[in-house]
Amino acid sequence: MAVFLFVQGALYVGLQAANVVQLARHRVGPAFVVGFLISLLWSFNVKGVAFRSGWGGVIYALGAAVGTVIGMWAGAKL
């Protein structure tokens, strides 16, 4: 379960970071698709994180931090 929370956080924030690059470069199509994926993933994340206690939030936040770095790297490659 901890790995799943980590991946959720990494994917969510990685998509956000990559979408910032799409927005800055005025790429409407890719920004639209990534924005949709962000919202879709968020709808699952709310249920997965909000009702957990203890380390679940910390693990999700750590995944989000890693996702930020991965998203920055991926955005630079696009």
Backbone as CSV, one residue per row, in Angstrom:
resi,resn,N_x,N_y,N_z,CA_x,CA_y,CA_z,C_x,C_y,C_z
1,MET,0.816,-1.191,0.000,0.000,0.000,0.000,0.860,1.256,0.000
2,ALA,1.971,1.238,0.708,2.846,2.410,0.768,3.409,2.739,-0.607
3,VAL,3.760,1.723,-1.365,4.293,1.951,-2.712,3.234,2.593,-3.591
4,PHE,1.998,2.141,-3.462,0.900,2.704,-4.250,0.706,4.185,-3.930
5,LEU,0.733,4.555,-2.650,0.606,5.959,-2.263,1.752,6.786,-2.818
6,PHE,2.966,6.234,-2.749,4.145,6.928,-3.271,3.989,7.182,-4.766
7,VAL,3.582,6.172,-5.511,3.416,6.300,-6.963,2.306,7.299,-7.283
8,GLN,1.224,7.270,-6.523,0.148,8.234,-6.735,0.664,9.663,-6.595
9,GLY,1.402,9.921,-5.540,1.948,11.257,-5.318,2.920,11.668,-6.399
10,ALA,3.793,10.752,-6.773,4.789,11.053,-7.802,4.124,11.329,-9.143
11,LEU,3.156,10.530,-9.497,2.474,10.702,-10.772,1.683,11.998,-10.810
12,TYR,0.975,12.291,-9.736,0.139,13.491,-9.690,0.984,14.759,-9.850
13,VAL,2.022,14.884,-9.055,2.830,16.101,-9.101,3.716,16.122,-10.345
14,GLY,4.160,14.954,-10.797,4.928,14.904,-12.043,4.113,15.417,-13.221
15,LEU,2.839,15.031,-13.271,1.964,15.536,-14.328,1.765,17.039,-14.203
16,GLN,1.645,17.531,-12.983,1.475,18.968,-12.798,2.705,19.736,-13.279
17,ALA,3.870,19.255,-12.929,5.098,19.933,-13.354,5.243,19.907,-14.868
18,ALA,4.933,18.781,-15.476,5.001,18.687,-16.931,3.959,19.597,-17.586
19,ASN,2.809,19.746,-16.954,1.767,20.596,-17.528,2.154,22.069,-17.472
20,VAL,2.885,22.467,-16.458,3.358,23.852,-16.384,4.209,24.168,-17.608
21,VAL,5.047,23.225,-18.004,5.882,23.421,-19.191,4.997,23.558,-20.426
22,GLN,3.982,22.715,-20.545,3.078,22.794,-21.698,2.375,24.151,-21.736
23,LEU,1.931,24.617,-20.595,1.266,25.914,-20.527,2.220,27.050,-20.899
24,ALA,3.433,26.996,-20.391,4.416,28.042,-20.682,4.773,28.090,-22.164
25,ARG,4.722,26.947,-22.819,5.052,26.884,-24.247,3.814,27.016,-25.136
26,HIS,2.681,27.275,-24.525,1.420,27.481,-25.249,1.046,26.286,-26.123
27,ARG,1.263,25.096,-25.616,0.871,23.870,-26.308,-0.499,23.448,-25.782
28,VAL,-1.524,23.886,-26.471,-2.893,23.722,-25.994,-3.296,22.249,-25.914
29,GLY,-3.044,21.498,-26.964,-3.449,20.092,-26.988,-2.843,19.277,-25.862
30,PRO,-1.506,19.269,-25.745,-0.902,18.510,-24.650,-1.330,19.017,-23.265
31,ALA,-1.487,20.329,-23.109,-1.923,20.872,-21.815,-3.335,20.397,-21.483
32,PHE,-4.183,20.311,-22.488,-5.551,19.826,-22.287,-5.542,18.374,-21.827
33,VAL,-4.776,17.538,-22.508,-4.727,16.105,-22.178,-4.143,15.899,-20.781
34,VAL,-3.036,16.566,-20.489,-2.401,16.393,-19.182,-3.300,16.960,-18.085
35,GLY,-3.968,18.068,-18.364,-4.908,18.622,-17.390,-6.030,17.650,-17.064
36,PHE,-6.527,16.969,-18.082,-7.553,15.942,-17.869,-7.013,14.818,-16.989
37,LEU,-5.805,14.348,-17.297,-5.214,13.262,-16.514,-4.978,13.675,-15.065
38,ILE,-4.562,14.923,-14.864,-4.360,15.427,-13.506,-5.671,15.364,-12.721
39,SER,-6.736,15.839,-13.323,-8.032,15.858,-12.638,-8.556,14.450,-12.386
40,LEU,-8.373,13.571,-13.350,-8.811,12.192,-13.186,-8.055,11.521,-12.041
41,LEU,-6.754,11.682,-12.024,-5.943,11.085,-10.965,-6.294,11.698,-9.611
42,TRP,-6.535,12.996,-9.588,-6.885,13.658,-8.339,-8.141,13.052,-7.729
43,SER,-9.121,12.719,-8.569,-10.366,12.156,-8.047,-10.118,10.829,-7.327
44,PHE,-9.135,10.072,-7.778,-8.780,8.827,-7.090,-7.918,9.098,-5.860
45,ASN,-7.037,10.087,-5.952,-6.138,10.396,-4.841,-6.876,10.880,-3.612
46,VAL,-7.930,11.638,-3.795,-8.664,12.177,-2.652,-9.151,11.051,-1.758
47,LYS,-9.740,10.049,-2.368,-10.223,8.917,-1.578,-9.068,8.146,-0.955
48,GLY,-7.971,8.028,-1.681,-6.862,7.214,-1.209,-6.066,7.829,-0.084
49,VAL,-5.979,9.151,-0.052,-5.130,9.806,0.939,-5.939,10.388,2.089
50,ALA,-7.091,10.947,1.815,-7.856,11.667,2.832,-8.274,10.785,4.004
51,PHE,-8.513,9.519,3.743,-9.022,8.656,4.795,-7.949,7.763,5.416
52,ARG,-6.715,8.062,5.146,-5.608,7.310,5.740,-5.052,8.120,6.910
53,SER,-4.437,7.422,7.823,-3.814,8.109,8.949,-2.368,7.662,9.065
54,GLY,-1.653,8.330,9.896,-0.270,7.952,10.147,0.656,8.310,9.009
55,TRP,1.411,7.335,8.565,2.451,7.561,7.572,1.934,7.704,6.145
56,GLY,0.685,7.414,5.891,0.145,7.492,4.541,0.339,8.853,3.896
57,GLY,0.054,9.904,4.635,0.234,11.261,4.108,1.678,11.598,3.855
58,VAL,2.560,11.125,4.727,3.995,11.382,4.560,4.526,10.662,3.321
59,ILE,4.103,9.431,3.142,4.544,8.649,1.977,4.024,9.293,0.695
60,TYR,2.775,9.739,0.702,2.210,10.414,-0.470,2.993,11.689,-0.761
61,ALA,3.311,12.467,0.279,4.055,13.718,0.103,5.465,13.461,-0.433
62,LEU,6.093,12.389,0.013,7.410,12.041,-0.496,7.330,11.686,-1.982
63,GLY,6.314,10.938,-2.351,6.100,10.641,-3.766,5.860,11.907,-4.566
64,ALA,5.122,12.849,-3.988,4.865,14.122,-4.663,6.159,14.900,-4.875
65,ALA,7.044,14.874,-3.893,8.328,15.559,-4.034,9.158,14.936,-5.155
66,VAL,9.182,13.622,-5.204,9.907,12.933,-6.279,9.250,13.236,-7.626
67,GLY,7.923,13.268,-7.655,7.205,13.595,-8.880,7.520,14.991,-9.382
68,THR,7.752,15.919,-8.469,8.130,17.280,-8.862,9.426,17.264,-9.649
69,VAL,10.413,16.561,-9.134,11.719,16.497,-9.805,11.600,15.765,-11.139
70,ILE,10.869,14.672,-11.174,10.685,13.919,-12.420,9.930,14.777,-13.433
71,GLY,8.906,15.493,-12.994,8.153,16.355,-13.891,8.999,17.477,-14.456
72,MET,9.864,18.044,-13.625,10.780,19.081,-14.115,11.708,18.516,-15.175
73,TRP,12.233,17.342,-14.924,13.144,16.710,-15.871,12.409,16.378,-17.185
74,ALA,11.223,15.795,-17.055,10.455,15.408,-18.250,10.039,16.657,-19.024
75,GLY,9.636,17.698,-18.315,9.240,18.925,-18.984,10.383,19.556,-19.765
76,ALA,11.581,19.459,-19.243,12.749,20.008,-19.943,13.050,19.199,-21.208
77,LYS,12.693,17.920,-21.212,12.963,17.067,-22.376,11.917,17.216,-23.476
78,LEU,10.750,17.778,-23.135,9.671,17.906,-24.112,9.916,19.031,-25.105
